[in-house]
Amino acid sequence: MNLEKVVFGFFVLLAATLNFGFFIGDISDVVVHNIYELFAATVVSLIATVLKFGDRTQIGAVHLATSLVADIQLIAAAVVWIYAEQVSPAGVTPQAMAGVVSLSGGALFANIVSVVLLVIETVSFRRQ
């Protein structure tokens, strides 16, 4: 068993599941979306991105691209939430929360693509 592949798979799947956990629920209800879960999803996604550097294969390049998309979406979601909470006089409105959740949905889609690529890569791997 290759420990590097285990760690890589772990972080890819953890990023997807944390993102899914944040995304699920009423899109505009602040109560069902936890800011700490968004933070954890962002941090784990960034770790997964770092782990994807160095793979010089075509599928590695697509893995990196999906991870970068997820990172940008999650960081944008965090910025929208922080702006709504700290700057906006209205606070975190249902409209602001819908924007945050929509951005995390884009990241979730990128994470799902990454997981599918991981499964395809694993299934197509042949022992040498």
PyMOL commands that set and color helices and strands:
alter all, ss='L'
color gray80, all
select helices_A, chain A and resi 3-23+30-32+35-52+58-87+94-124
alter helices_A, ss='H'
color red, helices_A
deselect
rebuild
show_as cartoon
